Amino acid sequence: MPLTVPTDRDVDVSCMGNALVDVLAHAADAFLDEHGLVKGSMLLVDGERSRAIYEAMGPGTEVSGGCAANTSVGLVSFGASAAFIGKVRDDQLGHIYAHDLRAAGVGFDVAPAPAADPDATGRCLILVTPDGERTMNTFLGIAGRVAPADVDFGLIERSALVYVEGYLWDRPSTKQAILAVTDAAHAAGTQVAFTMSDGFCVERHHDDFVALAAERIDVLFANETEICSLYGVDDFDLAVEAAMSRRGVSFLTRGAKGSVVVGDGEAHEVPVEPATRVDATGAGDLFAAGALYGLTRGADLPTCGRLGSLAAAEVISHMGARPLVSLGALARAAGIA
Amino acid sequence: MPLTVPTDRDVDVSCMGNALVDVLAHAADAFLDEHGLVKGSMLLVDGERSRAIYEAMGPGTEVSGGCAANTSVGLVSFGASAAFIGKVRDDQLGHIYAHDLRAAGVGFDVAPAPAADPDATGRCLILVTPDGERTMNTFLGIAGRVAPADVDFGLIERSALVYVEGYLWDRPSTKQAILAVTDAAHAAGTQVAFTMSDGFCVERHHDDFVALAAERIDVLFANETEICSLYGVDDFDLAVEAAMSRRGVSFLTRGAKGSVVVGDGEAHEVPVEPATRVDATGAGDLFAAGALYGLTRGADLPTCGRLGSLAAAEVISHMGARPLVSLGALARAAGIA
């Protein structure tokens, strides 16, 4: 194993990220153009812009989301134990959010912000175009204020891995929370996994992310755009080469082209699982769930990649970013776990 | 035509009912037993019981619902114009509710109750069992307080039909609203349609519903259980016979056995449209949408029934109580409209 995942911990993975209620709606490509939205990307919006897009979009379906939280639900679906660290407000959407996580079996003990806080529970307006691609408009609200004080550091010490989403680097307090969590993790022998989240996110925080990847991240998740942007290269093969020289393991996803898992001086190609893409929301989050599950079970790297592909295939085959069936059962049926 | 639907109105149908956000979750049959719930029925619950069921149930999906509101959305999907009369609070779920109706093209101008009102926007916890049947637990909240003061009586006069859900008879203020709306409708030559809503609802208000059916309702919607309960008979054929003697038109639905449309001294049998039942939520509401759409277009009674069957088949084939595709296009494809 290119990294040492502790096997004696209470919690397999603690996931830290933005607590967001997804508002999913179908939209035509013209809607994206009209509102200046880039298909497949995530845009941070303020309350006013969020309201304007919401007013214009069609009837929605509300489901609990947030990248790292989706990953935590995926982990439990595989049979792992997981906790979530993120911030909601004591409001209707906050109650729904906490309920859904706990009902899915994820530990969630971060105290909500009081109802009187001016920042509401965050939400992400997700426009799903006819090609199944999703375009996200995130109003962070209180999610953007998760801070070191919200973190139960005992939980970090009791976890085999922590998993952090790069989106959290967008705000000062959440950045402090990432640094505090990763420091605590390394002190406790807890492995640190991190997703680059989004190409624009890597652009916004390029130098910071380069430093994080070199110094703090044991398990890196990035898609093709993100890893090329991180290493300042145009060619995926060059990015893989660059990733070979970093510490730990890197899971590099390429959509329909599958993924490459880099670790221990080797690069393993992993194919996608066949699926009809209805809604791409959550594909990366669930890939991470499968890969992390594999790591906690001591699977070899290609198997970790296959578990990721399996989970991603399930979640893109329906609306919403959380699995509708037991991923553990799927893995057993596929003879992987 | 057994009734005279005005053809010169601005609005085809104004629908009045409980404004409820649906919280849909899959549940095992054992969950219903454990919580003393009767499959397929609607139970009115208080805030405490609603919270207890919610705590125990799995992760949910939130979508705007409410029977008459679902019908209004179905009408617009057919190409008709519709408005909704119901009450939400100025809170997160209330905003979502109003957005979804307006985004679907339904007129909705009832002022929300202030945020400080102790009654929140109503919600309906819907447990969908593996057989596709749905069991509903309704916390009315502010929805149960729609009152004559909330009604725009000009809208009633500008509508060809008003459609009222029987569930509204459960509360004093909503009962007054029904009486005021139906009085205003009859004074304006607006036809009054009414659904009996639920077998238990007919039991709770039996004598009132008998009087309503005899004196106020031009277009009656009832399923087999409801119509048998209304007329105090065990046999559906006897109920049809009883319905023959009442004013106007009666649409009597029988689930998989199709429906019978009674009017003008005749009873017409209408078959169901084939569909795989994924979630029965909204079947009756969408049947009503199709039937009412037919009436506003001057279709004969069997055609009205077929339009109802078509819409019901669409909505039971997926989770949620509102159509995912254009019902107008479906009707054209079926050569009905």
Interface residues (C-beta under 8 A of the other chain):
Chain A: V23 A25 Y54 E55 M57 G58 P59 G60 T61 E62 V63 S64 V73 D91 Q92 L93 I96 H99 D100 L101 A103 A104 A120 T121 G320 R322
Chain B: V23 A25 Y54 E55 M57 G58 P59 G60 T61 E62 V63 S64 V73 D91 Q92 L93 I96 H99 D100 L101 A103 A104 A120 T121 G320 R322
